[in-house]
Amino acid sequence: MNILYIESNNKLVDLINKNYSNISHEIILVNNPTDALLLLEQTKKIDLIITEIDFPELNIIAYLRKIRELKKDIFIVVTSKLDIYSSFQDFQDLKISAILKKPFPINKLKNIINQIDEKINIILNKYEIEKLKENCLNLQILNQELNSFIKPFKEFLFYSETDLEGNIVEISDSFCELLGFKKEEVLGKKHSIIKYPLENPLKYIDLWQTVSKGKIWIGELQCKNKFGHDIWFKSIIFPKKDINGNIIGYGAKRQNITDRKIAELQSITDDLTGLYNKRFFKQIFLSERNRAKRNKKNLLLLMLDIDNFKKYNDMYGHFEGDKALKKVASVLKRNSKRANDFAFRLGGEEFAIVTSNISYEKIVTYCERIRESILNLKILHKDNTDIGFISVSIGVFNLEIEDSYNCDEIYKFADIALYEAKNLGRNKVLIYKKQNV
């Protein structure tokens, strides 16, 4: 039996995975109603829906009616922390099979699933073999009609299919046009030809682990077209199976969300340099600190300041100053290409890098590479002491696994290190010494 389970509580999701990993039922887990309805629109292979209804601002009755519209005869089980039996009449009208009050014993859930499974088997057994043979002929006719419909449907959804090795065996003309490729340039190739090089590799690991188990993956992916331009998709990737249920390939349907993602990026990036801006720094700094602590990794904050930049602007003018800022930013971009690297312009000539999982022995090497790369730009600055070129001072704080400093403290320590680097003559890297904390 194929079960669609909609649940936002990660602990309950883990419990469900643990208890149903080795049984015959196939459970597809989704964490929000929107994706659940989208999935129901795309597949018919769902026998039972178990859905939480405690999502914020969810119109419960409208949501359940939409499910019933999509799947007229499907069995529905509702779970909730609230006492919803007062709405039981509405649930009867919607043919809700059962209501589970949270928290509930896992055995109670198992019993309900087994009871529904028995009902489904009884219903199926009512159909006679001759009736199935008659339906087979009808299905052949319907298949011909569907084939005439599927092609424009695939075109609209930027469709593609791969074999088990990930080689593209079918791709819509609309998808090729969007990517800038001809079909013959794509068929037989893997989707890696359009993969965004800095996309989080963990996302692709999760994707393939999901579909290779026969489940549907829904998420956002960033790609590059033939000309190197960014494209974003919301994708539904699903296994294609033969009549015996064996996976024979994978299909993907996509929604182009590029305009929305570009608008989002514009709100978090600096117009001049293209680096992330100060507003996004505050958001990402907190999330990266928390992520590093969860994953037991160190977190590194680099504060960078262009030496004597006011003098540079006074001597060469703001136009040349902007050009210098862009060149410095390009060095920071080249040195922050990993999935969890982030480079920021905090304002004026001040920059920052947030990164993680760099061993203590390699911190100085990493920072010195950035400092030397900027100096090697050879941007003439006659008023920069005896250096003669644009240089930067770098203050560093390394938050180790056992540390418990908050974001304000980390920022303060890195800023102190930057100030000391300036006092020591500029064009230097200084790591904050924690024994002084």
C-alpha positions as CSV (number, residue, x, y, z in Angstrom):
1,M,0.0,0.0,0.0
2,N,1.3,3.5,-0.9
3,I,0.9,6.0,1.9
4,L,1.3,9.8,1.7
5,Y,2.2,11.1,5.2
6,I,2.1,14.8,5.8
7,E,3.9,15.7,9.1
8,S,6.0,18.7,10.3
9,N,7.4,17.1,13.5
10,N,10.9,15.8,12.7
11,K,10.9,13.5,15.7
12,L,7.6,11.9,14.6
13,V,9.0,11.6,11.0
14,D,12.1,9.7,12.4
15,L,9.8,7.4,14.4
16,I,7.7,6.6,11.4
17,N,10.8,5.9,9.3
18,K,12.2,3.6,12.0
19,N,9.0,1.6,12.4
20,Y,8.1,1.3,8.7
21,S,11.5,0.9,7.0
22,N,11.2,-2.9,6.7
23,I,7.5,-3.5,5.9
24,S,5.6,-3.8,2.7
25,H,3.9,-0.4,2.8
26,E,5.6,2.4,0.9
27,I,5.5,5.7,2.8
28,I,6.1,9.1,1.1
29,L,6.9,11.8,3.7
30,V,6.1,15.4,3.0
31,N,6.4,18.2,5.6
32,N,3.8,20.7,4.3
33,P,0.3,20.7,2.7
34,T,1.3,22.7,-0.4
35,D,3.8,20.0,-1.6
36,A,1.3,17.3,-0.6
37,L,-1.4,18.7,-2.9
38,L,1.1,19.2,-5.7
39,L,2.2,15.6,-5.4
40,L,-1.4,14.3,-5.4
41,E,-2.0,16.3,-8.6
42,Q,1.0,14.5,-10.2
43,T,0.5,10.8,-9.1
44,K,-2.4,8.3,-8.8
45,K,-0.4,5.8,-6.8
46,I,-1.5,6.8,-3.3
47,D,-3.9,4.5,-1.4
48,L,-3.9,6.3,2.0
49,I,-3.3,9.8,3.2
50,I,-2.3,10.5,6.8
51,T,-2.1,14.2,7.4
52,E,-1.4,16.6,10.2
53,I,-3.8,19.5,10.3
54,D,-2.0,21.8,12.9
55,F,-0.2,23.8,10.3
56,P,-0.3,27.6,10.9
57,E,-3.1,29.5,9.0
58,L,-4.3,26.2,7.4
59,N,-8.0,26.2,6.5
60,I,-8.5,22.6,7.5
61,I,-11.9,21.8,5.9
62,A,-10.8,23.5,2.6
63,Y,-7.6,21.5,2.6
64,L,-9.3,18.2,3.2
65,R,-11.9,19.0,0.5
66,K,-9.1,19.7,-1.9
67,I,-7.7,16.2,-1.2
68,R,-11.1,14.7,-1.6
69,E,-11.5,16.5,-5.0
70,L,-8.1,15.2,-6.1
71,K,-8.6,11.6,-4.8
72,K,-12.3,10.9,-4.6
73,D,-12.1,7.4,-3.1
74,I,-8.8,7.6,-1.1
75,F,-8.7,6.8,2.6
76,I,-7.8,9.8,4.8
77,V,-6.6,9.7,8.4
78,V,-6.2,13.0,10.3
79,T,-3.8,13.7,13.2
80,S,-3.9,16.7,15.5
81,K,-2.7,18.0,18.9
82,L,-6.1,19.6,19.3
83,D,-9.5,18.2,20.3
84,I,-11.2,18.2,16.9
85,Y,-14.0,15.8,17.6
86,S,-16.3,18.8,17.7
87,S,-15.9,19.1,13.9
88,F,-16.7,15.4,13.5
89,Q,-19.8,16.1,11.3
90,D,-17.6,17.9,8.8
91,F,-15.2,15.0,8.9
92,Q,-18.0,12.5,8.3
93,D,-19.1,14.5,5.2
94,L,-15.5,14.3,3.9
95,K,-15.3,10.6,4.6
96,I,-12.4,10.8,7.1
97,S,-11.5,7.2,8.1
98,A,-9.9,8.0,11.5
99,I,-8.8,10.9,13.8
100,L,-5.6,10.4,15.8
101,K,-5.1,12.8,18.8
102,K,-1.4,13.6,19.3
103,P,0.6,12.2,20.9
104,F,-0.5,8.7,20.0
105,P,1.2,5.2,20.4
106,I,2.8,4.0,17.2
107,N,0.9,0.7,17.5
108,K,-2.4,2.6,17.3
109,L,-1.2,4.1,14.0
110,K,-0.1,0.6,12.8
111,N,-3.5,-0.9,13.7
112,I,-5.3,1.8,11.7
113,I,-3.0,1.3,8.7
114,N,-3.5,-2.5,8.8
115,Q,-7.3,-2.1,9.0
116,I,-7.4,0.2,6.0
117,D,-5.0,-2.2,4.1
118,E,-7.5,-5.0,4.7
119,K,-10.4,-2.9,3.4
120,I,-8.4,-2.0,0.3
121,N,-7.6,-5.7,-0.3
122,I,-11.3,-6.6,0.1
123,I,-12.3,-3.9,-2.5
124,L,-9.6,-5.2,-4.9
125,N,-10.7,-8.8,-4.6
126,K,-14.2,-7.9,-5.7
127,Y,-13.0,-7.3,-9.2
128,E,-13.1,-10.4,-11.3
129,I,-10.5,-11.5,-13.8
130,E,-12.8,-11.0,-16.8
131,K,-13.5,-7.5,-15.7
132,L,-9.7,-6.8,-15.6
133,K,-9.4,-8.2,-19.1
134,E,-12.2,-5.9,-20.3
135,N,-10.5,-2.9,-18.6
136,C,-7.2,-3.8,-20.3
137,L,-8.7,-3.1,-23.7
138,N,-10.1,0.2,-22.4
139,L,-6.7,1.1,-21.0
140,Q,-5.1,0.5,-24.3
141,I,-7.5,3.0,-25.9
142,L,-7.0,5.4,-23.1
143,N,-3.2,5.1,-23.4
144,Q,-3.4,6.2,-27.1
145,E,-5.4,9.2,-26.1
146,L,-3.0,10.0,-23.2
147,N,0.0,9.8,-25.5
148,S,-1.5,12.5,-27.6
149,F,-2.0,14.7,-24.5
150,I,1.3,13.9,-22.7
151,K,3.6,15.6,-25.2
152,P,2.3,19.1,-24.8
153,F,2.0,18.5,-21.1
154,K,5.7,17.6,-20.9
155,E,6.6,20.6,-23.0
156,F,4.9,22.9,-20.5
157,L,6.7,21.3,-17.5
158,F,10.3,21.4,-18.9
159,Y,10.3,17.6,-18.8
160,S,13.2,15.2,-19.0
161,E,13.8,11.5,-18.4
162,T,17.0,9.5,-17.6
163,D,17.9,5.9,-17.5
164,L,19.2,4.2,-14.3
165,E,22.7,5.6,-14.9
166,G,21.4,9.1,-15.1
167,N,21.8,9.5,-18.9
168,I,19.2,11.7,-20.5
169,V,16.9,9.6,-22.8
170,E,14.1,12.1,-23.3
171,I,13.9,15.9,-23.0
172,S,11.2,18.4,-24.0
173,D,11.8,21.0,-26.7
174,S,10.9,23.7,-24.3
175,F,13.5,22.6,-21.8
176,C,16.2,22.5,-24.5
177,E,15.2,26.0,-25.7
178,L,15.4,27.3,-22.1
179,L,18.8,25.8,-21.6
180,G,20.1,26.9,-25.0
181,F,21.0,23.3,-26.2
182,K,19.9,21.3,-29.2
183,K,18.4,17.9,-28.4
184,E,21.3,16.1,-29.9
185,E,23.7,18.0,-27.6
186,V,21.8,16.7,-24.5
187,L,20.5,13.2,-25.3
188,G,22.8,10.6,-23.9
189,K,24.5,13.1,-21.5
190,K,24.0,13.5,-17.8
191,H,22.2,16.4,-16.1
192,S,25.7,17.4,-14.7
193,I,26.1,19.5,-18.0
194,I,23.7,22.0,-16.5
195,K,24.5,21.5,-12.8
196,Y,25.4,24.7,-10.9
197,P,29.0,24.1,-9.6
198,L,28.4,25.6,-6.2
199,E,25.1,23.8,-5.5
200,N,25.2,22.1,-2.1
201,P,26.3,18.5,-2.8
202,L,24.3,17.2,0.1
203,K,21.1,18.2,-1.8
204,Y,22.0,15.9,-4.7
205,I,22.9,13.1,-2.3
206,D,19.5,13.4,-0.7
207,L,17.8,13.6,-4.2
208,W,19.4,10.3,-5.4
209,Q,18.9,8.5,-2.2
210,T,15.2,9.4,-2.3
211,V,14.4,8.4,-5.9
212,S,16.6,5.3,-5.9
213,K,14.4,4.0,-3.1
214,G,11.3,4.5,-5.3
215,K,10.2,7.7,-3.6
216,I,9.5,11.2,-5.0
217,W,11.9,14.1,-4.4
218,I,10.6,17.7,-4.4
219,G,12.9,20.7,-4.1
220,E,14.6,23.7,-5.7
221,L,17.7,23.3,-7.8
222,Q,20.0,25.9,-9.4
223,C,21.4,25.2,-12.9
224,K,23.5,26.9,-15.6
225,N,22.4,27.1,-19.2
226,K,24.7,26.6,-22.1
227,F,25.8,30.3,-21.9
228,G,26.6,30.2,-18.2
229,H,23.5,32.0,-17.0
230,D,21.8,31.0,-13.8
231,I,18.4,29.3,-13.9
232,W,16.4,28.1,-10.9
233,F,13.7,25.3,-10.9
234,K,11.3,23.9,-8.4
235,S,11.6,20.2,-9.4
236,I,9.6,17.0,-8.9
237,I,11.8,14.1,-9.6
238,F,10.3,10.6,-9.5
239,P,11.2,7.0,-10.4
240,K,9.6,5.4,-13.4
241,K,8.6,1.8,-12.9
242,D,7.6,-1.2,-15.0
243,I,4.5,-3.3,-14.5
244,N,6.3,-5.3,-11.8
245,G,7.3,-2.2,-9.8
246,N,11.0,-2.3,-10.8
247,I,12.6,1.1,-11.3
248,I,13.6,1.5,-15.0
249,G,14.5,5.2,-15.0
250,Y,13.7,8.6,-13.6
251,G,11.5,11.5,-14.7
252,A,11.6,15.2,-13.8
253,K,9.0,18.0,-14.1
254,R,10.1,21.5,-13.4
255,Q,8.7,25.0,-12.7
256,N,10.9,27.9,-13.7
257,I,11.3,30.1,-10.6
258,T,14.3,32.2,-11.9
259,D,12.6,35.6,-11.7
260,R,11.6,35.0,-8.1
261,K,15.1,33.8,-7.1
262,I,16.8,36.7,-8.8
263,A,14.6,39.1,-6.9
264,E,15.5,37.3,-3.7
265,L,19.2,37.6,-4.5
266,Q,19.0,41.3,-5.3
267,S,17.6,41.9,-1.8
268,I,20.6,40.2,-0.2
269,T,23.5,41.3,-2.4
270,D,25.6,44.4,-2.6
271,D,24.9,46.3,-5.8
272,L,28.5,47.3,-6.5
273,T,30.5,44.2,-5.7
274,G,27.9,41.4,-6.1
275,L,28.9,40.0,-2.6
276,Y,26.2,39.4,0.0
277,N,25.2,42.6,1.9
278,K,25.3,43.5,5.6
279,R,21.6,42.6,6.1
280,F,22.1,39.1,4.9
281,F,25.4,38.8,6.9
282,K,23.4,39.1,10.2
283,Q,21.0,36.4,9.0
284,I,23.5,33.9,7.6
285,F,26.1,34.4,10.4
286,L,23.6,33.2,13.1
287,S,22.4,30.2,11.0
288,E,26.0,29.2,10.2
289,R,27.0,29.5,13.8
290,N,24.2,27.2,14.8
291,R,24.8,24.8,12.0
292,A,28.5,24.5,12.9
293,K,27.6,23.7,16.5
294,R,25.1,21.1,15.4
295,N,27.6,19.4,13.1
296,K,30.5,19.8,15.6
297,K,32.6,21.8,13.2
298,N,34.5,25.0,13.8
299,L,33.3,28.3,12.5
300,L,35.6,31.0,11.1
301,L,34.9,34.7,10.8
302,L,37.3,36.9,8.8
303,M,37.0,40.7,9.0
304,L,38.8,42.4,6.2
305,D,39.5,46.1,5.7
306,I,41.3,47.9,2.8
307,D,44.3,49.8,4.2
308,N,44.2,53.6,3.9
309,F,41.2,53.4,1.5
310,K,40.1,57.0,2.3
311,K,43.5,58.2,1.1
312,Y,43.0,56.1,-2.0
313,N,39.6,57.8,-2.8
314,D,41.1,61.2,-2.1
315,M,44.0,60.6,-4.4
316,Y,42.4,58.6,-7.3
317,G,38.7,59.5,-7.0
318,H,35.6,57.5,-6.2
319,F,35.3,55.9,-9.7
320,E,38.7,54.3,-9.3
321,G,37.8,53.5,-5.7
322,D,34.7,51.5,-6.9
323,K,36.9,49.6,-9.4
324,A,39.3,48.7,-6.6
325,L,36.4,47.5,-4.4
326,K,35.2,45.2,-7.2
327,K,38.6,43.7,-7.7
328,V,39.0,43.0,-4.0
329,A,35.5,41.4,-4.0
330,S,36.5,39.2,-6.9
331,V,39.4,37.8,-4.8
332,L,37.0,37.0,-2.0
333,K,34.6,35.3,-4.3
334,R,37.4,33.0,-5.7
335,N,38.2,32.1,-2.1
336,S,34.7,31.3,-0.9
337,K,33.4,28.8,-3.4
338,R,32.5,25.9,-1.1
339,A,28.8,25.3,-0.3
340,N,29.1,26.8,3.2
341,D,31.4,29.7,2.3
342,F,29.9,33.2,2.3
343,A,31.6,36.5,1.4
344,F,30.1,39.9,2.3
345,R,30.6,43.6,1.8
346,L,29.6,45.1,5.2
347,G,30.0,48.7,4.0
348,G,32.6,51.1,2.6
349,E,35.9,49.2,2.4
350,E,35.0,46.6,5.0
351,F,34.4,43.0,4.1
352,A,33.8,39.7,5.8
353,I,34.0,35.9,5.1
354,V,32.1,33.3,7.1
355,T,33.3,29.7,6.6
356,S,33.6,26.5,8.5
357,N,35.4,23.2,8.8
358,I,38.9,24.5,8.3
359,S,41.5,22.9,10.5
360,Y,43.5,25.3,12.8
361,E,46.7,24.5,10.9
362,K,45.2,25.7,7.6
363,I,43.6,28.9,8.9
364,V,46.7,31.0,8.5
365,T,47.4,29.6,5.0
366,Y,43.8,30.3,3.9
367,C,43.9,33.9,5.2
368,E,47.4,34.6,3.9
369,R,46.3,33.4,0.5
370,I,43.6,36.0,0.4
371,R,45.8,38.8,1.7
372,E,48.6,38.0,-0.9
373,S,46.1,37.6,-3.7
374,I,44.8,41.1,-3.1
375,L,48.3,42.5,-2.8
376,N,49.1,40.8,-6.1
377,L,46.4,42.6,-7.9
378,K,49.0,45.4,-8.0
379,I,46.4,48.2,-7.7
380,L,48.6,51.3,-7.4
381,H,48.2,53.2,-4.1
382,K,51.1,55.5,-3.6
383,D,49.8,56.8,-0.3
384,N,49.6,53.3,1.3
385,T,52.8,53.7,3.5
386,D,55.7,51.9,2.0
387,I,53.7,49.1,0.2
388,G,52.7,51.2,-2.8
389,F,49.7,49.0,-3.7
390,I,46.2,48.3,-2.3
391,S,46.5,45.9,0.6
392,V,44.1,44.5,3.3
393,S,44.3,43.8,7.0
394,I,42.5,40.7,8.2
395,G,41.2,40.0,11.7
396,V,40.2,36.4,12.4
397,F,38.2,34.6,15.1
398,N,38.0,30.8,15.2
399,L,35.0,29.5,17.0
400,E,36.0,25.9,18.0
401,I,33.6,23.1,18.8
402,E,33.8,23.5,22.6
403,D,33.3,27.4,22.4
404,S,29.9,28.9,23.3
405,Y,30.3,32.5,22.2
406,N,27.3,34.2,20.7
407,C,27.4,36.1,17.3
408,D,28.0,39.5,18.9
409,E,31.0,38.2,20.8
410,I,32.5,36.5,17.8
411,Y,32.1,39.7,15.7
412,K,33.7,41.7,18.5
413,F,36.7,39.4,18.8
414,A,37.3,39.4,15.0
415,D,37.0,43.2,15.0
416,I,39.6,43.5,17.8
417,A,41.9,41.3,15.8
418,L,41.4,43.5,12.7
419,Y,42.2,46.6,14.8
420,E,45.4,45.1,16.1
421,A,46.4,44.0,12.6
422,K,46.1,47.7,11.6
423,N,48.1,48.8,14.6
424,L,50.9,46.4,13.7
425,G,51.4,48.1,10.4
426,R,48.6,46.9,8.1
427,N,48.8,44.3,5.3
428,K,48.7,41.6,8.0
429,V,46.6,38.6,9.2
430,L,45.9,38.4,13.0
431,I,44.1,35.6,14.7
432,Y,42.4,36.5,18.0
433,K,44.1,34.8,20.9
434,K,41.4,33.3,23.1
435,Q,43.5,33.3,26.3
436,N,42.8,37.1,26.1
437,V,39.0,36.5,26.1
